[in-house]
Amino acid sequence: MNETLFIAYFVIWFALAIGNFLLFRGKDPAFRKRWHRPVAVVNSLIIGGMIVLMVALMGDWRATAIFAAAALFFVWLAAFRTRVCPGCGKFAQPRNLITPEKFCSKCGTALE
């Protein structure tokens, strides 16, 4: 394996780990609400992009198109359907993948 790719791989995963640690460690709901969407988009795009790249290197364009569509769906799901409770800061993921939660399961606060 190319040493540059090997180093880039671990630098990217290390940066993702630090970003997620800082997001999930903070208990401030305003901080979580502000940074959830950018962090979710970056995480989903990087992980989905790595998967699509691996499939694309195999040479099957149909599988690449399917995995690219799935990656975009997961970006949409992570960024726009997961909500942050303004009361307690808990992440509220949708139960049926389409309709976002209306109330927090932990404290019962209405979600925006």
CORCOR-V617407 format. One record per run of one state. SS is the DSSP state (H for helix, E for strand, - for the rest). FROM is the first residue (numbers start at 1). LEN is the number of residues. If there is no record, write none. Layout:
SS/FROM/LEN, SS/FROM/LEN
This chain:
-/1/2, H/3/23, -/26/3, H/29/30, -/59/2, H/61/21, -/82/1, E/83/2, -/85/6, E/91/2, -/93/10, E/103/1, -/104/6, E/110/1, -/111/2
